[in-house]
Amino acid sequence: MQIRFTKMQGAGNDFVVLDETRGRLGLTPAHYRYLGNRHFGVGADQILTVRPSPAEGVDFEYVIHNADGGEVEQCGNGARCFARYVHDKGLTDKRVTRVQTLSGVIAPELHADGRVTVDMGAPQLDPAKVPFNGEGLLAEKQGSAQKWPLALDVSAQDATVWIAPISMGNPHAVQLVADVDAAPVEVHGPLIENHKRFPQRVNAGFMQIVDRSAVKLRVYERGAGETLACGTGACAAVVAGIGWGLLDSRVDVHTRGGLLTIEWNGGAEDRVRMTGPAEFVFEGQIDIPETL
Ligand SMILES: N[C@H](CCC[C@H](N)C(=O)O)C(=O)O
């Protein structure tokens, strides 16, 4: 099966973009895994699919699959690339679009310099709705937010990390670290991702506070492993830091792949705004087996 695709990246989080505005490709999770595979396929953290508007008042549908083939609710860096793609490919002449995702409607705005600002909606701060099962745990209060103890079974020495469970449509567990470069992301990341207290698994964020308007962040992503940047992870980290009383309302998030700027006024109903890059890398086509 011949698949035409566009490779894009936002702060180093990379994507295969598929255009289904003129008909469905009929791909299976195995096909998405194949496209995401960095040795046998194209290689990407996520596969983004553009579909026609599903309803009045919405311009497009935006479908997201992780490299492991699983469909997910939201992808922030992908949303910026989505907005750049639909405009530059002539699918719309709007610079502000309304896009339907599994977790609701988001509104990306494409700026003249190619950067994109996305209204990512309000965070979900109720742990049970992240979803996170905190039964039997005693959360610590900090500022207007909490930290929950998460016991990790790290070979002999048990480790407990203190996390904020936050959803941006997709689930995140954010923790503070003194030094992101020294943080045990490779070891703790998968243990947090697959922790039994996150029934839908979770994206694990490791945040170092630089000052009240700047952080460094690494994210071990659900279904993709550590990525160079995670847009929803940056949103969740800033929401946690503001809730803990450590950050102001506009924060530069320094990721290994580039800079994202996140704004949130701190109210549970306040919407999170994310600004960052969205770049084309190359166009291509790939012949993938019909059955995998
Ligand atoms: N791995 C995430 C989806 C992609 C999120 C990330 N790439 C972003 O920019 O938000 C999840 O399973 O929820």
The ligand as an ORCA input file, in Angstrom:
! r2SCAN-3c Opt
* xyz 0 1
  N       2.472     10.607     24.199
  C       1.275     11.405     24.428
  C       0.721     11.937     23.085
  C       1.646     12.940     22.420
  C       1.900     14.143     23.288
  C       3.094     15.029     22.923
  N       3.888     14.620     21.801
  C       2.701     16.495     22.848
  O       3.348     17.270     22.134
  O       1.744     16.863     23.583
  C       0.197     10.550     25.127
  O       0.258      9.314     24.982
  O      -0.668     11.142     25.780
*
